[in-house]
Amino acid sequence: MDLHTCPVCGWDRLVEPPYDWNGSPSYEICPCCGFEFGFDDLANRFTFDSYRTVWIARGMPWYDPSAKPPLWDAEAQLRRVVGGN
């Protein structure tokens, strides 16, 4: 099974790509940041950057705490989408 990366938080275990080849959203909710592709961006008009900023300001809470890895490294995960060292 191919896994996909959330463009908001960098979580790399999404089951579906956020958008298909035609640009249709998956409506999957990222278990880490809680972004729902097709809802938070289209209905609520969040960009990935603006949602990420709010999520970080809230302390990067897990939407689904049961999915949080025991040794989660938020900074390493965020580097997948925002770059850095």
N, C-alpha and C positions, 0 to 999 in steps of 0.2 A: 504494500500500500504506500503510495506517495503521500507525504505530508507537506504542508504548505506553511509559509510564514505570514504572520499578521503584520501588515504594513504600519500598524499603529504602534505596537509594543515589541515586536520582534519575536513573539512566541512562535516556535517553529514546529508546532504539532497540530495545526489546523487540518481537519479531515478533508475539506474541500478547498479549492482555490477561492479567494475572496470574490473573484469575478471570472466568468468563463470567457472563452475566446470571443464571444459576441458582446461582452460587456455586461451581461446579466449578473446580478449579485447572487451570492450563495444563500444569504440570510442566516449563515452560520454565526453564532455568537462566540467570540474569542473567550475561552475560559479564564484567561489571564486579565485582560483589560476590560472585557465586557462589550467591546465594539460589535455591533451587529451590522454586517455588510448588507447594504440595501435599505436599512432603516436609519441608522445614525447618520449616514452620509446623505442619503437622498431625502428622507423625511425631516430629519433634524438639522440638516445642512452643516454638519461637522465636516471639516477636512481631517485627514489623518493627523496632521500637525496640531490642529486646535484641540482635537480630542486627546491626543497624547499629552499636551500641555496641562489640560484639566486633570487627567489621570495622574500625572506626576505630582501636581500640586496637592492632590488628595492623599498622597503618600503611596501611590501605586498599589492600591488594594486589589486583591484577587477577586474577580467576579465569582469564580467557583473555587473556593479554598480547597476543596477535595482534590483538585487537579494540580495544586501547587507542589512542585518537587521539593524534597526535604532540603536540598542544598541550592536553592534558587539564587541566581546571581543576576539581579535586576540590571546592573550596569552592562554586563556582558550581553544580556538579551537585547537591551536597547541599542547596542552598537550594531546589531544586525540591520537596523532601519535608519539610524542617524549617523553612523560612522563613528570615527574616533579611534583611539589606540587600543 
